Amino acid sequence: MQPLKSGQVIALWFLRITLALYLFFDNIYSLRQISFESLRFYIAFAFVIFAILLLVGGFLSKPGLTVISGLIIFLLSAYQLFVSYGGTFDVGLILYLFPLSIGFFFLCQGNK
């Protein structure tokens, strides 16, 4: 059976939309209380902003915005994974792997 090549564009948009929704709903609680002294506030804000920029980058012809957004999402997820690691892997820790891997995908793939 051959892969469905025409579905690649739809699959990429599903990845973009799903990542943006996940990062938005995962970080919206941290953004409700504006706390400029909290590092968590800035990380949550960056997650939401770059998830939106990843969506916007999909509409552009050049891959620059998508690649930069993927890089920042990848780095922020790697930071969250590193900070949250307490010696054992659990479900909460593994949830950081989803935005990490999707961010890395868009870092490598761009808008293709």
N, C-alpha and C positions, 0 to 999 in steps of 0.2 A: 504494500500500500504506500502510495506517495504522500509526502507531507502537503498540507494545504497552504500553498504559497500565498494565495490571495488573502489569507487570514492574518498574515504577519502584521499588517498595519493596524488592524483591529486589536490584535494581541498587545502591541506596543501601547496603544491608547488605554487599554485595560490596565496595563502595568502603571502607566502614568497616573490615571485617575485613582486607582486603588491605593497607590503610595501616597498621593496627596490627601486622600480621605483619611487614611490610617494616621499619617503624621499630624493632620489637623485635629482629629478627635483624640489622639493620644496626648497632645500638648496643649489643648485649649484650656484645660484646668489650670495649668501653670501660667497662662497668659491672663486669666481673669483677674488675678491680683497683681497689679503692676508693681514690681519690686526691682528697682534699678540696682539694688545692692546684691541681688541674688544671681549667681551664675546660671542656675536652672532657668530663670526667666529668659536670659539671652540665648541659651541653647534652644529652648522651646520656640522662641521668636524666630531664630535662624531656621529651624526645621520647617516652620510654617511658611516663611517667606520663600525659601528655596524649593519647597514643594510646589508652591504656586508658580515660581519661575520655571520649574520643570514642565509644568503644563503649558505655560506661555511659549517656552522654547520649542514645543512641538508644532506650533503654528509658523515658526520662522523657517526660512530656507537654509540658513547656515546653522551648524550644530553647536556654535560656541556657548550659547546660554544653557543648552541641555547638558553639555559636557561639564561646565562649571557647576551647575546645580547638582549633577550627579556626583561630582567630586566633593562638594560641601556636605551633601547628605551622607555620602560614604564616610567621610572623616568624622562627622558628628556622631554617626552610629558606631563607628569604631571607638570613639571616646566614651560614649555611653556604655558600650560593652566592656571596655577596660575598667571604668569606674565602678560598674555594677557587679563585676566579678568578685565573688566572695569565696572562691575555692571549689565551688560545685556549680554544675550547670543545672538550671531549672527552667521552667517554661518562661518565666519573666525575662530571663537572660537570653533565651533563644529567640524571643520576639524581636530583639535588636538585630538579629541576623537578617530579617526580611528587608528592612530599609537599607541595611548595609549591602546586601547582595543586589538589590534593585538599583541602588545608587551606583554601585560599581558597574553594573550592566550599562547604564546610560552614560557613565564616564567613558567606557570603552566603545560603545556603539554609536552614541550621538543620536542623530535623527534618522538613521538608515532604516 
